[in-house]
Structure formats: C-alpha cells, structure tokens
Amino acid sequence: MRGPWGILGLLWIAFALNYVDRQIAYSIFPALRRGLGFNQVELSLIGTVFLWTYALSMLPAGRAADRLSRRALILASLGLWSVATAGCGLATSPAVFLCWRAVIAVSEALYSPAALGLIARLHPDATRSTALSIHASAQVAGVVAGGWYGGWAADHIGWRAGFLAIAAAGLAYAVVLAFVFVEVPDGRSAKASQPAGLRDLLRSPCYVALCAAFFPFCATIWMFYAWLPDLLYSRHGLSMERSGLIATASLQISSAIGILSGGRLADRLVRIIRPARLYVAGAGVVLSPAFYYLVFTAPSVAGVQLCSVAFGLTAGLMMGNVFAAGYDALPECAYGIGAGVVNMCGALGGGLCVLLAGVARGSDGIQKLSAVTAALTAGAGLVMLLVVASQYGRKR
C-alpha cells in the first residue's frame, strides 16, 4: 500500500495492537495477585516501570526516527513488543514480569516517533489533524479491546494463555506488514537533512507549554488505564471481565468521538486561525480534569460511566491534536525528536501518578490525589492557552 490513507490504515492496526499489549495487564490485577504474588506497590509498578522506561527511551527513539528508515523502525517495534508480551505470559515472578514490561516499553517507544513523523509527512496541513486523530483513535480501540480481553482471558482461558495469544497475533501482523507496507520515499528536504536537537525544541515557547500541559494531562489518563478496573472490581464487586470492560468502554468510545471531532475541528479552524490546533488541544486540557475527579469520587457504576463519557469527549480534544499541534510549532527536521519529547513528558507524568495511586490505595488518598492532579492539569492548560495567545499575538 502506497497511498497516504492506505498507509494510515496499516499503522492504525499496528497502533491498536500496541495498546492491547499495554492494557491487558491492568485488567488482571486480581489474577496477578493470586498467580505471581504481586503486592499493591508492585501492581502500581506495572504501569510505572512501563511508562518511565518508555519515557527514557523516547529521546533515542525520536532521534532514530529523524535519521533512519521509519518503516524499519515500525516493523522492528511491532515484532519486539510481541516477543516481550509473550515474555510477560511466561513470567515466574513479579520481578520477571516487570522486566518484560520494561522491554515492551523500549520496543513500543520505537514506534510512535517513526509512525507519527511519517503520517505528518504524508499529510499536508489541510488533513494533518484528521489523519493523526484517526491514528490516535487506534489507541482507543486498543485500550477497549485490551481492557476487555485481559479480563476475559483471566476469567476463561487463564492470563498466561491470554498474553501468549495476543503475542502470536502481533507477530503474525508483523509478517503481514512486512509484505504489504512498502518503503515510503523519505521526503525529508535538504533543509531537514540535519536533525534537530533539544535546543531547537526549547526555542518554541508554544511547544514547551504543550509539553508542560501534557505531563499532568497524561497523569489523569493513566489513572484511568491503570487503576479504574481494579477500583470497580474492589469497590463494586464486579468480575474482572466486566470491570475491565466498563472501565474502558465508556471512556474510550467517548474519547474516540472527541479525538475524531477535535481533529476535524482543528483542521477547519486552522484555515482561519493559525494556532487553532494548539487552542483546541489546550481547551481539552482545561475542560477534562473536572470530570476526571468526579469519576474517582462517583458512588455508583452509572456515575462512573457518565463522568467517563464527559471526560472522554473533552480529553479527546487534546489527544487528537497534541502531535499535530506540536508539529505546527516545530520545523520538519524536528518531527521525530519532537514527538519523542512530548511522549516522554506524558509518560513521566503518567508513571508518577500511577505509582502514587498504588501507594495511596486502601485510604481516601486516591480521591485526594485525583483532586490535586485535576487542579494541576487545568492550571497547566490555562498557562498553555495564555502562552499561545501571547506568542501568536506578537506575530501580528
């Protein structure tokens, strides 16, 4: 497949598998307690080890995406993360399981800067947010599928068999992709022949503000991914299958709507307002934290679902535009490292919050943590909007 939309379709499937592999572990916390003897802090490390390793891998992955074949990086990433997923299924202790989670993180870090830079290169300004938001919607599908599948596997075929089956699916798709995903002409201009460095990123105040807002924003996202299934299981007495599905379905379906509509809206507005993508992304950061807080304080399953829908719709504005907005603030030669640093900031924030939530469980600490992260996220979003308004006001 050579066309921009055909390549996007192939990458959509790969990215969905990426998130299935990430998410299944969060739906089987009770099984990991019984099967491998995980304690509460070790369970929180499932998210934190992944996210912090992912974050540390982002700078070299971003530099590689600006220098090497993006197709080769994508294929290598898919194959490696599938092997590491099988390793999780064969783990004999919490330490071994966590080591394989770190390997998944390193291998998945290779994917994002390469895939996002390729999509941005293939889609001009008129369709960039739309294309990147469609790609981002694969995250939604992967989280829902992984959340349900992990719980279903633990309840019906065993969590080990569940990991091995999804690893086999990933390896099979890597083989298919190797045949149908042809090498794309790089398209890097002579101007972009010298990849950018961190100093080039710091020269853009809008990009820096975007990264600063993405740090606490991802803390809220990963609280959902890592701890909401277990919260529903323990607080409301649901099965692992049902808690995994409920924790992801309402949030992710509404997130998909927010992501796709936010991307389309930004592509339309950018024709008349140059920083439209930054404004739409910032609006998502400001609006979503209140609903995030309400999810973790809701007294009923219905309340959790309702607030999850509201959070997904508003958070989707940021999720669908974060990379397109970042590319608008950077030169082409910085696409790889730019995507890597944004992802690094998000992973650091998410990993920190997941770890703190694990320490806080068993008390009202998780509600206090959600209140603090909600306030910090909304504040960071407001600062981002002010920086964008200031920078683009000066250019007039």
Buried (B, 14 or more C-beta within 10 A) or exposed (E): BEEBEEBBBBBBBBBBBBBBBBBBBBBBBBBBBEBBEBEBEBBBBBBBBBBBBBBBBBBBBBBBBBEBBBBBBBBBBBBBBBBBBBBBBEBEEBEBBBBBBBBBBBBBBBBBBBBBBBBBBBBEBEBBBBBBBBBBBBBBBBBBBBBBBBBBBBBEEBBBEBBBBBBEBBBEBBEEBEEEBEEBEEEBEEEBEEBBEEEBBEEBBBBBBBBBBBBBBBBBBBBBBBBBBBBBBBBBEBBBBBBBBBBBBBBBBBBBBBBBBBBBBBBBBBEEBBBBBBBBBBBBBBBBBBBBBBBBBBEEBEEBBBBBBBBBBBBBBBBBBBBBBBBBBBBBBBBBBBBBBBBBBBBBBBBBBBBBBBBBBEEEEBEEBBBBBBBBBBBBBBBBBEBBBEBBEEEE
